[in-house]
Amino acid sequence: MPLFYQSLLVTHVIASVAALVLFWVPIATRKGALNHRRFGGYYQQVMLVSLFTGALMALLLIMMPFEVKPDIFSQSSNIGASVERLQRFAMFLIHLSILMYCNLMMGRWALSARHDRSAMRRPSRMIPAVMLVTSSLVIGITGLMHNHVLMMIFAPLGLMNAISQLRFTYATEVGKHAWLIEHLSGYIGSGIGAYTAFFAFGGRTLLADIGAWQFAFWIAPGIVGAIAIIIQSRKLAGNDNPFTQQAQGVENQ
């Protein structure tokens, strides 16, 4: 099992690094152009690999903690408490995976909802949002019970994301560029999640002695990204032609 877990970890790291690089190509290229769409597709594919492997590793930590991390528990004076802490953190990572998946796929699905949002009501597109609501409530309650700061921060964030996506899906009327705002906020949100994990885990490893300041690595990317999304959304609100070319080549899922 440790070998399988390590294989997942290596795959996860490679896919995550590729996603961190590819994220910037659609940002830098002309919206609707070939490279924008092509590299946006590449980014989505490697992000899905990263999210799947990350969620699977977290599930293994919950279901088989002793088989996956035997060395950690051999050094613990209170094995039961160590297992509970590890499993709570794994629950948190699963919530992050669901949150990033919802953002990533909303970024794609919103393109096909430019003129008709009925496809957004398919069960395959509704289930992720329902899962996000559920995971937000679970980790929110767990965070309050155990005073887990990150859970208490990311639970309402996940809930707000799910509500926003459901509102776009079921609203009687939406703004002219609502689909584009959802597209941008979805993809940018998934990129924020990727960079948050990168800085948080990297910062925790390199700067283990800074105490509570480690939370800054989890929170700062989200603040910067939220500001960027707000700025872009306001620009689009006053822009009659945000795409120089119509987005093409998007398959309904």
Helices and strands as residue ranges (DSSP letters): H 2-22, H 24-28, H 34-63, H 65-68, H 70-74, H 79-112, G 118-121, H 123-146, H 149-170, H 178-206, G 211-214, H 215-237
